[in-house]
Amino acid sequence: MTQHMPFTSVIFDLDGTLIHSAPDIHAATAQILSEIDRPTLDLDTIISMIGRGIEVLLARALTATGGRPAPDEEAKILSRFRVIYNSRLTVLTRAYDGVPEMLAQLSSAGVQLGLCTNKPEAPAREAMQALDLLRYFPVVVGGDTLSVKKPDAAPLLHCMTLMSADPARTLYVGDSETDYRTARNAGLPIAYFTGGYQVTPIAGYAPEFELACTADVTRHTLF
């Protein structure tokens, strides 16, 4: 009997979807703000700023703590912020419950897996390697792989191209408005993890699937 698999390729977001990375992002943000004599921000506030890449995160943090400096000064702060965060990618970061087992199950069943994140590609790979998840992802597209980031459709479409994925049988999994808009812009269905980093309602929200935990995606790919 042939196993029914409506989706033969699944592409995942990273932060807030596969891994809970906010504590390390918060710690790195607190350090850079302290170094430039700005007040620190609490974890929930930082979570609300995650999703559009490190540049946007820093800009939002600076805006919230006194305003953005001149572009050349902000560039120096950003460079330092990258160093701080890259030095502690997985100090506090962990995979969400059930994620390693879910990835192993999908991979064993022959489902193609890809990663499409706004985190820069090298740190994304390093974090996934440290958490023993990279082995499931032959294709990784980061926020600096192309000249544009999500919610532009290009990174997700590029990931599909590298995977040779069938668009009609590809599912995207994410946790934020950025991910939701990316899926819509790319014309893909989305399995939306409701326990991620999105803190405000999404206008027009109507995902094909809702996930109480990311590991539940197996219900929609393996029957």
C-alpha atoms as one frame of an Amber mdcrd trajectory, in Angstrom:
protein
   0.000   0.000   0.000   1.454   3.372  -1.036   1.820   5.871   1.800  -0.177
   9.025   1.208   2.041  12.127   1.406   0.269  15.292   0.265   3.471  17.286
   0.720   6.751  15.907  -0.535   8.804  18.979   0.443   8.647  20.989   3.660
  10.535  24.249   4.176  10.925  25.627   7.689  11.614  28.992   9.240  14.195
  28.820  12.039  13.842  31.270  14.957  10.552  30.800  16.767   9.672  27.808
  14.586  12.318  25.119  14.994  14.350  26.723  17.779  13.654  28.978  20.748
  16.504  31.420  20.208  14.983  34.505  21.826  16.895  34.152  25.135  20.267
  34.381  23.347  19.058  37.199  21.104  17.822  39.014  24.202  21.128  38.518
  26.020  23.123  39.786  23.034  20.833  42.788  22.645  21.124  43.598  26.347
  24.917  43.530  26.067  25.127  45.834  23.051  22.660  48.291  24.558  24.636
  48.319  27.796  27.871  48.924  25.896  26.423  52.054  24.276  24.853  53.250
  27.541  21.271  52.521  26.553  18.620  50.975  28.809  18.041  47.258  28.258
  14.753  45.788  27.069  12.863  42.839  28.511  12.556  39.482  26.765   8.973
  39.978  25.595   9.899  43.271  23.958  12.807  41.665  22.131  10.580  38.807
  20.984   8.227  41.360  19.450  11.168  42.686  17.395  12.310  39.327  15.962
  11.476  38.197  12.452  12.837  40.643   9.902  16.549  40.057  10.375  19.260
  41.317  12.686  19.441  44.758  11.074  15.755  45.436  11.710  15.990  44.012
  15.220  18.828  46.380  16.116  17.071  49.350  14.516  13.947  48.608  16.536
  15.949  48.236  19.753  17.765  51.517  19.155  14.520  53.306  18.336  12.973
  52.023  21.561  15.920  53.148  23.715  16.560  56.685  22.572  16.600  56.704
  18.793  18.808  55.583  15.953  22.256  57.185  15.638  23.893  58.390  12.424
  24.203  55.658   9.785  27.952  55.220  10.174  27.622  54.877  13.940  24.731
  52.435  13.599  26.831  50.355  11.204  29.562  50.091  13.858  27.005  49.093
  16.488  25.554  46.488  14.139  28.996  45.031  13.479  29.630  44.734  17.209
  26.152  43.261  17.750  26.890  40.525  15.204  30.100  39.621  17.030  28.302
  39.424  20.371  25.430  37.315  19.104  27.601  35.009  16.993  29.654  34.238
  20.103  26.604  32.886  21.946  24.326  31.385  19.296  23.340  28.370  21.377
  24.160  29.260  24.980  20.464  29.372  25.880  18.923  28.381  22.541  17.163
  25.025  22.293  15.086  23.145  19.744  11.383  23.128  20.513   9.956  19.952
  21.990   9.566  17.195  19.447  11.430  19.001  16.669  14.442  16.630  16.363
  12.144  13.606  16.320   9.830  15.245  13.786  12.708  16.087  11.436  14.053
  12.543  11.709  10.618  11.133  10.918  10.110  13.334   7.878  13.615  12.670
   6.594  13.245   8.918   7.034   9.978   9.043   5.097  11.728  10.690   2.163
  10.265  14.166   2.596  12.636  16.863   1.295  13.538  19.407   3.961  14.750
  22.975   3.509  15.408  25.953   5.747  14.513  29.543   4.849  15.355  32.065
   7.549  16.138  35.751   7.902  19.048  34.859  10.177  22.318  35.204   8.210
  23.223  31.916   6.579  26.498  31.187   8.401  25.114  31.717  11.941  21.990
  29.754  10.970  24.115  26.818   9.881  26.317  27.090  12.977  23.353  27.142
  15.350  21.714  24.205  13.600  24.976  22.254  13.648  25.400  22.875  17.380
  21.864  21.610  18.000  22.445  18.565  15.738  19.720  19.641  13.315  21.761
  20.707  10.287  22.087  17.120   9.051  18.422  17.177   8.073  18.806  20.256
   5.857  20.781  19.907   2.627  19.475  23.339   1.613  19.739  26.432   3.834
  18.769  29.911   2.632  19.627  32.715   5.046  18.852  36.383   5.293  22.037
  37.260   3.429  21.946  34.501   0.818  20.157  36.850  -1.576  19.942  40.637
  -1.683  16.411  40.534  -0.234  14.860  38.979   2.863  11.489  37.553   3.752
   8.643  38.536   3.379   9.911  38.960  -0.175   9.104  35.681  -1.913  12.570
  35.368  -3.483  14.347  33.546  -0.601  11.591  30.954  -0.325  11.420  30.477
  -4.091  15.221  30.182  -4.199  15.096  27.516  -1.499  12.532  25.585  -3.555
  14.716  25.848  -6.657  17.772  24.509  -4.826  15.661  21.625  -3.529  14.097
  20.956  -6.953  10.830  20.997  -5.016   7.436  20.639  -6.664   5.553  23.887
  -5.840   2.253  21.992  -5.841   3.514  19.676  -3.093   5.575  22.042  -0.957
   4.567  23.307   2.491   6.107  26.229   4.358   6.217  26.220   8.177   6.629
  29.438  10.155   5.567  31.380  13.211   5.368  35.066  12.321   3.620  37.585
  10.134   6.819  37.698   8.098   6.498  33.965   7.427   2.791  34.239   6.705
   3.361  37.024   4.150   6.293  35.136   2.640   4.166  32.057   2.018   1.410
  34.150   0.497   3.865  36.063  -1.697   5.354  32.774  -2.911   1.966  31.160
  -3.482   2.606  28.365  -0.966   0.394  26.969   1.790   1.600  27.603   5.318
   1.488  25.564   8.494   1.515  28.288  11.133   3.022  27.599  14.571   0.882
  29.567  17.031   3.391  29.313  19.872   6.174  31.271  18.190   7.231  34.902
  18.271   4.250  36.712  16.714   2.676  38.884  19.430   0.083  40.871  17.456
  -2.795  39.737  15.209  -2.089  39.247  11.517  -4.461  41.019   9.159  -6.230
  38.588   6.857  -4.889  35.615   8.812  -6.158  32.389   7.244  -3.408  29.735
   7.242  -4.004  26.361   5.657  -2.909  24.674   8.902  -2.374  25.764  12.507
   0.175  23.987  14.681   0.054  23.929  18.469   3.654  22.730  18.279   5.919
  22.599  15.254   6.285  18.829  15.543   2.586  18.502  14.663   3.494  19.207
  11.033   3.880  15.454  10.555   0.088  15.146  10.713  -0.140  17.117   7.487
   2.671  15.365   5.623   2.483  11.748   6.779  -0.716   9.780   7.102
